[in-house]
Amino acid sequence: MNKDIATILADKGLDKGWDLLQKKLEQVNAADVEKALALGIGTYSFEKLSAFISPAAEKYLEQMAQMAHHLTVQRFGRTIKLYAPVYLSNYCINSCRYCGFNRNSDFKRTRLTIEKAVAEAELIAENGFKDILLVSGEDRNFINIDYLVKLAKKLRPKFSSISIEIYQAAESEYAELLRAGIEGVTVYQETYNRPAYAYFHPAGPKADYDSRLKAADSMGQAGMRQIGLGALLGLTDWRVETLALAEHGHYLMRRYWKSHISFSFPRLRPAHAVGTGQFKHLLEPKNLVQMITALRLCFADAGLVLSTREPAKLRDSLINLGITRLSAGSKTNPGGYSGRDETIKQFEIDDARSPIEVAKMIKRKGMEPVWKDWDKGFAKV
């Protein structure tokens, strides 16, 4: 009998009580890392990834980075897909302690009508983007499935790829969105550690860990073309979080083989009424490098996504390590592209370069920026 992801995580001790796993990672030595590297790259095993993310592997980062680069070029060519997010609403009924949209925060909320959302998207299209991400807080009273269906149908003539990053939905709802032309969904678990999850999500529908965890299954069952996963890096120990994220991805790849799985690497950023000083597990750049290269060495065909949360200089160096999709010129507030600077952002971006500047950087790195994700003529909608 196939185990569900909750059982898999529990069996490996990845959903709580991380002390034992942390000790095991500290016990990995150089010989273990070299053995993992010698086993071959591109395929996943828990033991191999454990070696790659261990403290002992830090001495092998240069070698791992070169191997990750070659593997990515082999599988994806020298291309980087560019996308831009459109924030539809900063209303939210959740109280996530790290988010600028927290329902307990006192500020004037903003929602975009479908017409205003289309206007934002048109500004993005004028910059060359054909890949768009629709983002919203949990605002089902306004940003409901019907809203998203109507919006997607208006955007389909302008964009070759439409994806969403919203609240978790039911299988039937994902199927309806797919029929409307939305073929990718990202839902971050934020953290796979149950006690930490409970602390950071004290109220609202998102407080239900198991419901959140099942969201990707609902996407796969609905036939979504792309399923995005991620953990909010800085909430917990990034090394064990990476193991849990990988187990989730591996599970989805085996069960929903028609869907393409991608991993994102969002690090905590300052947000409205939220500083970063309260978080005890913030990552150093070298930790992010190790996480990205380790996942690439275990998942040859996974998409690896990097946002404008990261500083420009770091993004410039990371694109050669396995990144396949990159945001550019992002605005994280509703109406941001139209110049509505007074609306509250979900978080502060770090890389504020224009899309054209990012595209030029990619070319200088010997890569090719791709504005169009894929041909919509292949979609069955």
N, C-alpha and C positions, 0 to 999 in steps of 0.2 A: 504494500500500500504506500502510495506517495505521501510524503510528509509535507505539511504546509510550512510556510516560511516561519511562522511563530514557533513551531515545534523544532525546526532546524536551528534557529537561534538559541532556543532554550537548551537543546541538547549539547550545544557547544559552549554554553555559558556566556553567550554574547548579548543577552538581554538584561543581565544584571550580574552583580558580583564579579567585577572585572579584575580583582586583585590577583587571582591565580593566573589569568592570561597575561597580565602585565609582568609578573615574575617570570613566566615562561619566555616572554620576548626578551627580557633582560639576560636570560641565560643562553640565548643564541650567540654563537661565537663565529669567528671568521671562517672556520672550516665549514660550518653549516651554510653560510652565505655562498661560499664558493661552490659547494655541492648543489645548491639551488640554481645557481647560474649555469652550472654544467648540465643540468637536467634538460635544458632547452627552454626557449621562451615562447610566449604566445598562448600557453595553456594554463589553466588555473588548477591549483590545489591549495588547500588551507595551509599546508606546511610550507609550500614554496613562498606564498605571499607573506607568511609569518617571518620568514628569513629576510625577505626584501624590505620589510618595514621595521625591522628590529634596529636597536641602537648600533649593533655591530655592523649593519649594512651601510652606515653613514660613510665609512671609509671607501666604499665601493660606488659612491654616487656618480662619479664621472664615468665609470664603466657602464653602470646601469643606464645613465642618460644617453650614452652613445648607442647602446643596444635598443633602447626605447625609440630613439630617433629612426634608426634603420628599419625597425619593425613597422613603424607608422608609415614611413615612405613606401615600404613594400606593400602595405595593405590599402593605403589611402592616396598614394601619390604625394606630391608636394603642394597640397591644397589646404586652405583654411576657409571654412564656410563662415560667412559673416551674417549676423542677425541683429535685430533691434527689438527691445521690449516696448510695449505700449501699456501703461498702467491705466486701468479703467475706473478704479475706485479706491479710495483709502478708508472707506467704511469697513469695519470688521467686528464680528461678534466674539472673537477670541481674545485672550489676554496674555499672549506670548511675551515673556519678560524681556526679550531681545529685539522686539519689533516696534518700529515707529508707528504702526497702525493699531497698536494695542487699544482695545475697546475702552480702557480706563484712562487713556491719555486725553487731555482736554485741548482740543483744537477744532477748528472749523473743517468739517469733512467735505469731500468733493466726489461727485460721481459724473462720469461722462455719459451723455445720451449716446445712442447709436450714431447719430449724425456727427457729434463731436469726436467720437472715437474714430470714425471714418476719416475725419479731417486730420486727426493726428497721424493716422496710418498713411495718408496721402503725402504728408510732409516727410515721412520715413521713405516712402517710395521714391520721392524726388531725389533722395540721396543715393539711390541705386539699389536699395535693399529689395530683395524678393522673398526674404525669409523673415517672418514676423512672429513675435511671441506676445500673446495677450495675457496680462497679469492682473490679478485682483486679490484683495483681501476677501475674507469669507463674508460675502454680502449677497446672500441668496434672495433677499427682498427686492433687489434691483438687478444685480448681475446674475440672473438665473439662466437656466439652460436655454430658454426661449430667446433671451437677449443674445447669448453667444451664437446660437444658430443663425439668427437674423444678421448679426454682425459678420459672421463668417461668410455668408452668402454674398454680402456686399463687397467683401475683401477678396474673394476668390479671383476675380478678373485681374487684380493688380499684383497678387503674390502667388508664387509657386509653392510655398510652404507656409502653413498657418499652424502654430502650436499654442498651447495654453499652459499657464501655471496658476491654478486656482485651488479652491477647496476640493477635498475628495468627493467623488460622485459615485453613483451606482453604475453597474455594468450597462443597464439600458440607457442611461444618460450619456455615457461615453459612446455608445453605439450611435445615438442620435447626433452627437457632435461629429463623429466620424462621417456620417452621411452628409453632413452640412459642409464638409471640406476641412475639418480640423483633424490632422493626422498624427499629432504628437502631443503628449501630456507629460509634464514633470510634476511630481509630488515629492517633496523632501520629507523624509522621516524626521529630519532635524537631529535626533539622536536615537540610537537603538538601545540605549541604556534606560530601562524602565523607570528606575528611581529618579534619574536625572530628567527624563521626559516629564514625569509627573510634576517636578519642581518648576520647570520652565514653561509648562502649559497648565496653569492652575484652574482655568475655567474656559468654557466654550466647547463646541463640538470637537475641536482639535485636541482637547484634553484626553480623548479616547485613543490610547496608544494602538490598540488592536484594530480599530476601525481605520486608522491612518495606515497601518501596515498592510491592510488588505486592498488598499486603493490600486496598487500596481497590478494585482491579480485581476481586478475588475477591468482595468485597461486592456490587459492581455486577452481576457475572455471576450471583450468587445471587438478585438481585432485591430487595436491601435497600431499604426505603423511604427511609431517611435515611443518608447517609454523612458523617461528620464528619472534617475535616482540621484540622491545626494544627502549629505549630512551637513549641518551648519557647523563648520569647523571653528572650534574655540569653546564649545559648550562642555566637552568632555575630552578624554585622552584620545588624540587623533589616531594613534596606532591601532587600538582595539576597535575604534569606530570604523577604520578602514577594513578590518576583517569582517565586521558585520555587514558593511555596505557591499563588500565583495560576495559574501554568501547570498545576500539578497539578489544581486545581479546574476550570479551563477544559477540560482534557482529559477529566475525568470527566463534566462536563456534556454534552459533545458525544457521548460514547460511551455513557453510561448515562442517557439523558434521562428515564427513568421514576423515577430516584432523585433526591431533593432533597439538594443539597450544602450543607454549612455550614462556616464557618471559626470556629475558636476562637482565643483570644488569651492562652494561659497564660504569665505571666511567672514567672521563677525566684523561688522563695521559700525561706526557711530550712527545713531538714529535719533529721531525726535524723542527727547526725554530719556535716552538710553546712551550711556557712555560705555566704554569697553573695560574700564578699570575694575568692574565687579566680576569679570570673568577670569578664572584662574588657569584656563587651558589654552590660551592664545598661541597660535602657531608662529614659528619663525619661518622665513622664506625657505630655508633649507628643508624644513619639515614638509612644506607643500611640494617642493621638488621631489622629495623621496616618495611621497604618496602618489603623485602623478606617474612617476616612472615605474613604481612598483605595480600599479594597476595596469599600466600598458603592457608590462612584461608578462602579466598573467591573462590579459584579455586583448588579444591581437585585434579583434574586430569591433570592440566597443568604441562608441563615441566618447570623447573627453572634452568637456565644455568649460570654458573660462570666461568669467564676466568682468565688467569694469569695476568690480570691487577691488581688484588688484591694481597696484601702481604701474604706471606705464613701463618703467624700466624692467620690472619683474615680468610683466606680460611679454615684453619683447624677448626675454630669454626663455620663457616657458613654452612658446609656440613650437620650438624645435624639439621638445621632449615628448610629444605625443598628442598635443592638443589638436582637435579636428574642427572645433566650432568656437567662434569668438564673437562676443558682442562688441558694439562700437557706437560711440556717440549717444550712450544711453541716458534716458531721463527716467527717474524712479518715482515720479509724482504724476498724478492725473493732469493732463493738459500741459505737460512739461515742454513738449516740442512746439507748442503754440505760444510759448513764452509766459505761461502762468507760473511764475516762480514763487508765488505766495502759497501754493498748495503744498501740503506736507508730504515729504518723501518717505518711502519705506526705509531707506538707508542712504548714507552718503556714498557716492561713487568715488573712486580714486583716479582712474584714468579718464580724464575729461577731453581727450583728443577727439577731433572730428572723425567721421567715418573715412574720409579721404586720407587723412593723416595716418590712420591705422592701416589702411590698404597699402599706402606707400611703404610703411614699416615692414609689412609682410613681404613685399617684393624685395626690399633690401636684404631680407633674411633668406632670399633664394626660394621663397614660397609663392604660391599664387592665390590671391584672394578670390573667393567664389561668392558672388552675390546671390546667385540662383541655386537653391538647394537641389531641386530635381524638377523634372518635367511633369506638370500636373496632368498631362495627357495619360500618364500611367496610373492615375488614381481611379479607383472604382467608387465613384460617389453618385 
